[in-house]
Amino acid sequence: MDDLRQLLRDLEVFAGDIPQFDPAATPDTPSELFSGWLLGAFEAGVREPHAMTVSTAGTDGDPTARTLILKRVGPEGWQFASDGGSVKARDLAVRPYAALTFYWSPLARQVRVRGPVVAASAEDSAADFLARGVGARAEALLGRQSRPLADLAERDTAVKESLARLEAEPDLVAPGWTLHTVRPESVEFWQGDKERRHTRLTYLREGEGWRKQLLWP
Ligand SMILES: Cc1cc2nc3c(=O)[nH]c(=O)nc-3n(C[C@H](O)[C@H](O)[C@H](O)COP(=O)(O)O)c2cc1C
């Protein structure tokens, strides 16, 4: 344990070349800046640059966080999809508010998004479901996410049956599948610096537009 503690202390952060960030040269909207940073992460070879931590809270107010794939981003918000029976779906049903966190290690960049969450129409959610690969649809069709599983064989048998159902009825859509949009109230861009002169720029929604604000690191 002591060795591990020492290893943690000795680990270098922000190794290698990291980019500069000039907050004065940023677009008017956070979705534009985010798109540029996401493309930068993709070009830097970040594995799953579209993976983000999604934090929600349920009735007890306690947070739960998990990694999800970003489906789409634009002026309307950041989108992800979920199984209707999952913890996140249950949390969002009682408290439709989420925080998203992206971290792109080679670039020493973090983005944090907060805001209310709205569910897409049944049509849009179904379109998202049908755009998934067959394996992902088979798994989601089970609608059992985060429920206790007796053993792995039970999972494999259920997925096999689900694949057979999809082969017979390729247009099947999981009933609870929902596309969610986080409508941002604030979006913070954080650029790490080797000398710890990190740069933080937050966009705060003001009416129809955005106000930009620098933050102390
Ligand atoms: C890289 C990565 C991507 C993931 N993408 C998704 C996703 O798009 N949708 C999803 O429901 N779970 C995804 N998961 C699994 C979730 O992190 C989580 O285990 C699952 O959604 C159950 O969460 P719950 O606590 O909301 O029930 C992903 C996990 C990883 C590591």
Ligand as a Chemical Component Dictionary entry (heavy atoms), coordinates in Angstrom:
data_LIG
# 
_chem_comp.id                   LIG 
_chem_comp.type                 NON-POLYMER 
_chem_comp.pdbx_formal_charge   0 
_chem_comp.three_letter_code    LIG 
# 
loop_
_chem_comp_atom.comp_id 
_chem_comp_atom.atom_id 
_chem_comp_atom.alt_atom_id 
_chem_comp_atom.type_symbol 
_chem_comp_atom.charge 
_chem_comp_atom.model_Cartn_x 
_chem_comp_atom.model_Cartn_y 
_chem_comp_atom.model_Cartn_z 
_chem_comp_atom.pdbx_ordinal 
LIG C1  C1  C 0 -16.497 3.903 -22.452 1  
LIG C2  C2  C 0 -17.849 3.516 -21.920 2  
LIG C3  C3  C 0 -18.977 3.855 -22.634 3  
LIG C4  C4  C 0 -20.261 3.531 -22.156 4  
LIG N1  N1  N 0 -21.352 3.937 -22.875 5  
LIG C5  C5  C 0 -22.580 3.699 -22.395 6  
LIG C6  C6  C 0 -23.737 4.218 -23.076 7  
LIG O1  O1  O 0 -23.647 4.934 -24.089 8  
LIG N2  N2  N 0 -24.973 3.908 -22.579 9  
LIG C7  C7  C 0 -25.117 3.174 -21.432 10 
LIG O2  O2  O 0 -26.276 2.957 -21.023 11 
LIG N3  N3  N 0 -24.055 2.696 -20.743 12 
LIG C8  C8  C 0 -22.780 2.934 -21.189 13 
LIG N4  N4  N 0 -21.678 2.487 -20.500 14 
LIG C9  C9  C 0 -21.923 1.736 -19.222 15 
LIG C10 C10 C 0 -22.246 2.746 -18.104 16 
LIG O3  O3  O 0 -21.063 3.356 -17.625 17 
LIG C11 C11 C 0 -23.017 2.126 -16.912 18 
LIG O4  O4  O 0 -22.329 0.999 -16.439 19 
LIG C12 C12 C 0 -24.434 1.710 -17.280 20 
LIG O5  O5  O 0 -25.041 2.681 -18.120 21 
LIG C13 C13 C 0 -25.307 1.510 -16.011 22 
LIG O6  O6  O 0 -25.468 2.741 -15.368 23 
LIG P1  P1  P 0 -26.582 3.124 -14.305 24 
LIG O7  O7  O 0 -25.859 3.334 -13.017 25 
LIG O8  O8  O 0 -27.186 4.390 -14.794 26 
LIG O9  O9  O 0 -27.627 2.032 -14.248 27 
LIG C14 C14 C 0 -20.402 2.805 -20.935 28 
LIG C15 C15 C 0 -19.238 2.464 -20.207 29 
LIG C16 C16 C 0 -17.998 2.822 -20.693 30 
LIG C17 C17 C 0 -16.764 2.467 -19.866 31 
# 
loop_
_chem_comp_bond.comp_id 
_chem_comp_bond.atom_id_1 
_chem_comp_bond.atom_id_2 
_chem_comp_bond.value_order 
_chem_comp_bond.pdbx_ordinal 
LIG C1  C2  SING 1  
LIG C2  C3  SING 2  
LIG C2  C16 DOUB 3  
LIG C3  C4  DOUB 4  
LIG C4  N1  SING 5  
LIG C4  C14 SING 6  
LIG N1  C5  DOUB 7  
LIG C5  C6  SING 8  
LIG C5  C8  SING 9  
LIG C6  O1  DOUB 10 
LIG C6  N2  SING 11 
LIG N2  C7  SING 12 
LIG C7  O2  DOUB 13 
LIG C7  N3  SING 14 
LIG N3  C8  DOUB 15 
LIG C8  N4  SING 16 
LIG N4  C9  SING 17 
LIG N4  C14 SING 18 
LIG C9  C10 SING 19 
LIG C10 O3  SING 20 
LIG C10 C11 SING 21 
LIG C11 O4  SING 22 
LIG C11 C12 SING 23 
LIG C12 O5  SING 24 
LIG C12 C13 SING 25 
LIG C13 O6  SING 26 
LIG O6  P1  SING 27 
LIG P1  O7  DOUB 28 
LIG P1  O8  SING 29 
LIG P1  O9  SING 30 
LIG C14 C15 DOUB 31 
LIG C15 C16 SING 32 
LIG C16 C17 SING 33 
# 
